[in-house]
């Protein structure tokens, strides 16, 4: 019986080719750079004003101020959201601040979502080391949610926010 001399080369060559292809794909993937509008806080909070009058009358004035409206710690929520999505699996309704669903449910206004988005910024969500063929994902909050969640979970997020008058746009 003749030994096949090519078999050892195939046994080591195929995994090396796969790893090389993975590295090439990972290095060539460049995420799109979306334009993220700056967060503009709504008029709210408290303010003071002054006014003047002429003759024997008096004047009035009004003022506006800015506030966080709901008092949420957006930096902590952004960090908790990142932790819920980073690595193996997604903490949907468990983990810090109640997972992805809990964090999104805690938002009460469009300003809250905009502030969370601003605090989240652009981050890299690392793929699970067990699925080495999947690349890491870099993006802003909505892009990361879209990449991390399945369609039904993402739709549930949209419904939760829409019920509060909050628009989630890509």
SVG drawing of the C-alpha trace seen along z (x, -y; Angstrom):
<svg xmlns="http://www.w3.org/2000/svg" viewBox="-49 -108 54 110">
<polyline fill="none" stroke="black" stroke-width="0.4" points="0.0,0.0 1.4,-3.4 1.4,-6.3 -0.1,-9.6 2.6,-12.2 0.2,-15.1 -1.9,-14.3 0.3,-15.9 0.5,-19.1 -3.3,-19.2 -3.8,-18.6 -1.7,-21.7 -2.3,-23.8 -6.1,-24.1 -6.2,-25.6 -3.4,-28.0 -5.3,-29.1 -8.5,-29.6 -6.6,-31.7 -5.0,-33.7 -8.4,-34.4 -9.8,-35.4 -7.0,-37.9 -7.4,-39.4 -11.1,-39.8 -10.7,-41.3 -8.1,-43.8 -10.1,-44.9 -13.4,-45.5 -13.9,-49.2 -17.2,-50.4 -19.1,-53.2 -18.7,-56.5 -22.2,-57.9 -22.9,-61.5 -24.1,-61.8 -25.8,-65.0 -24.9,-66.8 -27.2,-66.5 -29.3,-69.6 -31.0,-69.7 -34.6,-70.7 -35.8,-73.8 -36.6,-72.8 -35.3,-73.2 -35.6,-76.6 -34.7,-80.1 -34.9,-83.7 -35.8,-86.8 -35.9,-90.5 -38.1,-93.1 -38.7,-96.8 -41.7,-99.0 -42.4,-102.5 -44.6,-105.1 -46.4,-103.8 -46.6,-100.2 -44.3,-97.3 -42.6,-94.8 -42.3,-91.0 -39.7,-88.7 -39.3,-85.0 -36.2,-82.7 -35.4,-79.2 -32.8,-76.8 -31.6,-73.3 -31.9,-70.2 -31.5,-66.5 -35.3,-66.1 -35.1,-62.6 -31.9,-62.7 -30.4,-59.5 -26.7,-58.9 -26.1,-58.5 -22.4,-57.6 -23.2,-54.7 -26.0,-53.6 -23.8,-53.7 -21.1,-51.7 -23.6,-49.1 -25.1,-48.9 -21.6,-48.3 -20.9,-45.6 -24.3,-43.9 -23.3,-43.7 -19.5,-43.1 -18.1,-39.6 -20.0,-36.3 -23.8,-36.6 -25.9,-39.6 -27.4,-40.4 -31.0,-41.1 -32.9,-41.4 -30.3,-40.7 -27.1,-42.2 -26.2,-45.7 -29.1,-48.1 -31.4,-45.3 -29.5,-44.5 -30.2,-46.0 -34.0,-45.9 -33.8,-47.4 -31.5,-50.2 -33.6,-51.1 -36.8,-50.9 -35.4,-53.4 -35.3,-56.1 -38.3,-58.5 -37.7,-61.2 -36.0,-61.7 -33.5,-63.8 -32.6,-60.8 -31.9,-58.6 -29.9,-61.4 -27.9,-61.9 -27.3,-58.1 -26.2,-58.0 -23.8,-60.9 -22.4,-59.2 -22.0,-55.9 -20.2,-57.5 -18.5,-55.1 -17.4,-51.8 -16.0,-48.5 -18.1,-45.5 -15.8,-42.5 -16.9,-39.2 -16.9,-36.1 -13.5,-34.4 -15.4,-31.1 -16.6,-32.5 -13.3,-33.6 -14.6,-34.0 -16.9,-36.8 -15.2,-40.2 -15.5,-42.8 -18.1,-45.5 -17.4,-49.3 -20.3,-51.8 -22.5,-54.2 -25.3,-53.1 -28.0,-52.3 -25.6,-50.5 -24.3,-48.4 -27.9,-47.5 -28.8,-46.6 -25.6,-44.4 -26.0,-42.8 -29.8,-42.1 -31.8,-39.8 -34.7,-41.3 -37.4,-40.6 -35.3,-42.1 -34.6,-45.2 -38.3,-45.6 -39.1,-45.2 -36.7,-48.1 -38.4,-50.2 -41.8,-49.5 -40.7,-50.3 -39.3,-53.6 -42.2,-54.5 -44.6,-54.0 -42.8,-56.9 -42.7,-59.1 -39.0,-58.3 -37.7,-57.8 -34.9,-55.3 -33.4,-55.9 -30.4,-54.3"/>
</svg>
